[in-house]
Every structure is written in structure tokens, then in C-alpha cells.
Amino acid sequence: MKNAEPGWFVVERFTAAFRRQVHLLLAWGIDAAQTKVKPDSEEEEITGFIAAAIQHCLIRQPVSWTKFYAVRNEHPIPSDEHPGKKRNDIDLFIEFVAGVGRPEFVFEAKQLNYAKGHQRERNYIDAKGMERFLSGDYADYTARYPEVGMLGYVLSDSAATWSERLKAAIVAKTAELALRRPQESIRIVDAFPLEWTSEHDRSSANRPITIYHILIPCIETSGNSSTCP
């Protein structure tokens, strides 16, 4: 297996505080963007609304720790293989700008709409979804990080229904996704009651990666809003 790109500071683990603060910023951004999201909104639009809302929160700095963060949307990945306009873009990342290593929590976002065949489970887990972190477009870039995130924009059915569909789809591709152990439910902030994690081996690094799965209802209110203070 390859190691992280030479010269990059490898972040052995994300702290609990960093993980929680990233989740809070994401929750605040989603809550503020909710009124702009429509059932026919495209993924890029939804992610853009969320990123803009997080940025507005960071400008206001409602709590002291927000001054240490930055947010990026559709941010190009540095690459010798795909330079300039050919660079792949990361959907969303939240960066801690203080201290050594400047860790980033990188998110890939996908629409989930069962009425559209190209927005079902396969779209979430294939080469343009989860697999990007394991051996695809994002693999080398995120090799120095132990954790990443998947955002699912629920545009049909319920978040609970999609949670079960996606978990089953991941299990069905255990070998292809190099799933190391059973998926686990996790509650970091109340705004994401259905969040879960999956742990995978990856070809881009000699250590596993944990993916945090967060489903965002775009056609209903979750009842767990977490507004920026």
C-alpha cells in the first residue's frame, strides 16, 4: 500500500473536540440552509447553501473556538496527474487552521432519491461516492487523515429508510469496500440522530479510514435543529 504523500504531516487521529466542533458547524450550516433547499435542488446547490451558512457563522464567531476554522466548497485538490482545470473538486471540507498539521474534515455529498435510478444506493457507495476515499479521486489527498465524512441529501422516503438501505448496501459490498468490522451507530450531536460509522482499509495508506455517515432530510424537518448561537 502507498503511504501519504511525502512531506505531508500525517494526522494520526482526530481529537474528540475537533470532531464535535466540525459536527456543530455542519449542523448549524444545515439548519440555516434548510429554508433554501427544495426537493429538486441539485447536490451542488445544497452543499453550496450549507457552506455559505457555515461561512456566515464563522464570520460572526458566535463562540470563541469558531475563529480557528475555515470552510471550503467545491475546492480543487492539488494533483500532478490532474493539474489546473483538470483537478477534482472536494464537495465540502472544514479546516482547523491553528496548530500543527491543519487537519481537515473532508465530506463527499450525494443526493438520495429513489425515484431516480442514478441517485440510489449505488451512487452513494461507488467510484464517485465512498470509494473515492478508499482508492479513487480523494484517496491520496485524504491519506494523511484518519476520518472523512459522507453526506446523504434525502430527497425521497425518510432518513431512517435510507439509513437501512445504505447500511445493507455497504455490507453487500464488504469485500469491494474493504469493510473491517460491523458498522456502528454514533451520536456526536443531537442534530444527527441517525449517524453511523464504517471502517475500511484503503489502498492510499497503510492504516484504515473511518467514514462518518450523516443523512440530511431535504423534504422534511428533522426536529433536531441546532442553530448557530
C-alpha positions as CSV (number, residue, x, y, z in Angstrom):
1,M,0.0,0.0,0.0
2,K,1.1,3.6,-0.6
3,N,1.8,6.0,2.2
4,A,0.6,9.5,2.4
5,E,2.3,11.9,0.0
6,P,5.9,12.6,1.2
7,G,6.3,15.8,3.2
8,W,2.6,15.8,4.3
9,F,2.1,15.8,8.1
10,V,0.2,12.7,8.9
11,V,-2.6,13.2,11.4
12,E,-2.7,10.0,13.5
13,R,-6.1,10.7,15.0
14,F,-8.7,13.5,15.2
15,T,-9.4,14.8,18.6
16,A,-12.9,14.5,20.1
17,A,-13.1,18.3,20.3
18,F,-12.3,18.7,16.6
19,R,-14.8,16.1,15.6
20,R,-17.6,17.6,17.7
21,Q,-16.9,21.2,16.6
22,V,-17.0,20.1,12.9
23,H,-20.3,18.4,13.5
24,L,-21.6,21.5,15.2
25,L,-20.6,23.7,12.4
26,L,-22.2,21.3,9.9
27,A,-25.4,21.2,11.9
28,W,-25.6,25.0,12.2
29,G,-25.0,25.3,8.4
30,I,-27.7,22.7,7.6
31,D,-30.2,24.4,9.9
32,A,-29.6,27.8,8.3
33,A,-29.7,26.5,4.8
34,Q,-32.8,24.4,5.3
35,T,-35.3,27.0,4.0
36,K,-33.3,27.4,0.7
37,V,-33.3,23.7,-0.1
38,K,-36.1,22.4,-2.4
39,P,-37.0,18.8,-3.4
40,D,-35.5,19.4,-6.8
41,S,-32.3,21.1,-5.6
42,E,-29.1,19.8,-7.1
43,E,-26.3,18.4,-4.9
44,E,-24.0,21.3,-5.7
45,E,-26.7,23.8,-4.7
46,I,-27.4,22.1,-1.4
47,T,-23.8,21.9,-0.5
48,G,-23.3,25.5,-1.5
49,F,-26.1,26.6,0.7
50,I,-24.6,24.7,3.7
51,A,-21.1,26.0,3.1
52,A,-22.3,29.6,2.8
53,A,-24.3,29.3,6.0
54,I,-21.2,27.9,7.8
55,Q,-19.1,30.7,6.4
56,H,-21.6,33.3,7.7
57,C,-21.4,31.6,11.2
58,L,-17.6,31.7,11.1
59,I,-17.6,35.4,10.2
60,R,-19.8,36.2,13.2
61,Q,-17.7,34.0,15.5
62,P,-20.6,33.3,18.0
63,V,-18.4,31.2,20.2
64,S,-14.6,31.6,20.7
65,W,-13.5,28.3,19.0
66,T,-15.0,29.2,15.7
67,K,-12.1,31.6,15.0
68,F,-9.9,28.5,14.4
69,Y,-12.0,27.2,11.5
70,A,-12.4,27.7,7.8
71,V,-14.8,26.1,5.3
72,R,-14.4,25.4,1.6
73,N,-16.9,24.2,-1.1
74,E,-16.0,22.7,-4.5
75,H,-12.3,23.1,-3.6
76,P,-9.8,21.7,-6.1
77,I,-7.4,19.0,-5.0
78,P,-3.7,19.6,-5.7
79,S,-2.6,16.9,-8.2
80,D,0.3,16.3,-10.6
81,E,-1.8,13.8,-12.5
82,H,-4.8,16.2,-12.9
83,P,-3.4,19.8,-12.9
84,G,-5.1,23.1,-13.5
85,K,-8.7,22.9,-14.7
86,K,-8.5,19.1,-14.6
87,R,-8.3,19.0,-10.8
88,N,-11.0,17.1,-9.0
89,D,-13.1,19.2,-6.5
90,I,-13.9,18.3,-2.9
91,D,-17.6,18.9,-2.2
92,L,-17.0,20.3,1.3
93,F,-14.3,20.5,3.9
94,I,-13.9,22.1,7.2
95,E,-10.4,23.0,8.3
96,F,-8.8,23.7,11.6
97,V,-6.4,26.5,10.9
98,A,-4.4,26.5,14.1
99,G,-1.7,24.2,15.3
100,V,0.4,21.6,13.5
101,G,-1.0,19.6,10.6
102,R,-4.0,21.8,10.0
103,P,-6.5,18.9,9.9
104,E,-9.4,19.0,7.5
105,F,-12.7,17.1,7.8
106,V,-13.4,16.2,4.1
107,F,-17.0,15.5,3.0
108,E,-18.4,13.9,-0.1
109,A,-22.1,14.7,-0.7
110,K,-24.7,12.6,-2.6
111,Q,-28.4,13.0,-3.4
112,L,-30.7,10.2,-2.3
113,N,-33.8,9.9,-4.3
114,Y,-35.3,6.5,-5.0
115,A,-37.4,7.9,-7.9
116,K,-34.2,8.4,-9.8
117,G,-32.1,5.3,-10.5
118,H,-28.8,7.3,-10.5
119,Q,-29.4,8.6,-7.0
120,R,-29.9,5.3,-5.2
121,E,-27.5,3.2,-3.0
122,R,-25.0,2.5,-5.8
123,N,-24.4,6.3,-6.3
124,Y,-23.6,6.6,-2.6
125,I,-21.0,3.8,-2.4
126,D,-19.5,3.5,-5.9
127,A,-16.4,5.2,-7.5
128,K,-17.8,8.7,-7.2
129,G,-19.1,8.1,-3.7
130,M,-17.4,6.3,-0.8
131,E,-14.9,4.6,-3.0
132,R,-13.3,8.0,-3.7
133,F,-11.8,7.9,-0.2
134,L,-10.5,4.3,-0.5
135,S,-8.9,4.1,-3.9
136,G,-10.4,6.9,-6.0
137,D,-10.2,10.6,-6.6
138,Y,-9.8,11.6,-2.9
139,A,-7.7,8.7,-1.7
140,D,-4.3,10.3,-2.0
141,Y,-5.4,13.6,-0.7
142,T,-7.1,12.2,2.4
143,A,-4.4,9.5,3.1
144,R,-3.0,11.6,5.9
145,Y,-6.3,11.8,7.7
146,P,-7.9,9.0,9.8
147,E,-11.5,10.2,9.2
148,V,-13.8,11.6,6.5
149,G,-17.5,12.1,6.0
150,M,-20.3,11.2,3.7
151,L,-23.4,13.5,3.5
152,G,-26.6,12.0,2.1
153,Y,-29.2,14.5,1.0
154,V,-32.5,12.7,1.5
155,L,-35.0,13.7,-1.3
156,S,-37.4,10.8,-1.1
157,D,-38.7,8.5,1.7
158,S,-37.2,9.0,5.2
159,A,-33.8,9.3,6.6
160,A,-34.4,6.2,8.6
161,T,-35.3,4.2,5.5
162,W,-32.2,5.4,3.7
163,S,-30.0,4.6,6.7
164,E,-31.1,0.9,6.5
165,R,-30.7,0.8,2.7
166,L,-27.2,2.2,2.8
167,K,-26.0,0.1,5.6
168,A,-27.3,-3.0,3.8
169,A,-25.6,-1.9,0.5
170,I,-22.3,-1.4,2.3
171,V,-22.5,-4.9,3.9
172,A,-23.3,-6.3,0.4
173,K,-20.0,-4.9,-0.9
174,T,-17.9,-5.8,2.2
175,A,-15.0,-7.1,0.1
176,E,-15.0,-4.2,-2.5
177,L,-15.2,-1.6,0.2
178,A,-12.7,-3.4,2.4
179,L,-15.0,-3.2,5.4
180,R,-13.1,-4.1,8.5
181,R,-15.8,-4.5,11.1
182,P,-19.6,-4.1,11.5
183,Q,-20.9,-0.6,11.1
184,E,-21.7,1.3,14.3
185,S,-24.3,3.9,15.3
186,I,-22.9,7.1,16.9
187,R,-24.3,10.2,18.4
188,I,-21.9,13.2,18.4
189,V,-24.5,16.0,18.2
190,D,-28.3,15.7,18.6
191,A,-28.9,17.2,15.2
192,F,-27.7,13.9,13.6
193,P,-29.6,11.1,15.4
194,L,-29.1,8.5,12.7
195,E,-25.3,9.0,12.2
196,W,-23.2,5.9,11.9
197,T,-19.6,4.9,11.1
198,S,-17.9,2.4,8.9
199,E,-14.2,1.5,9.0
200,H,-12.3,0.5,5.9
201,D,-8.8,-0.5,4.6
202,R,-7.6,1.7,1.8
203,S,-5.0,1.5,-1.0
204,S,-3.8,5.0,-0.4
205,A,-2.4,4.5,3.1
206,N,-1.1,1.7,5.4
207,R,-3.8,2.4,8.0
208,P,-7.6,2.2,8.0
209,I,-10.1,5.1,7.5
210,T,-13.3,5.7,9.4
211,I,-16.2,7.2,7.4
212,Y,-18.9,9.2,9.3
213,H,-22.3,8.9,7.5
214,I,-24.7,11.8,8.0
215,L,-28.2,11.9,6.4
216,I,-29.8,15.2,5.9
217,P,-33.6,15.4,5.3
218,C,-34.3,17.8,2.5
219,I,-38.0,17.2,2.2
220,E,-39.0,17.3,5.9
221,T,-37.9,18.8,9.2
222,S,-35.7,16.5,11.3
223,G,-36.9,18.0,14.6
224,N,-33.3,18.2,15.8
225,S,-32.3,21.7,14.7
226,S,-29.1,23.1,16.0
227,T,-29.0,26.8,15.2
228,C,-25.7,28.8,15.2
229,P,-25.7,30.7,18.6
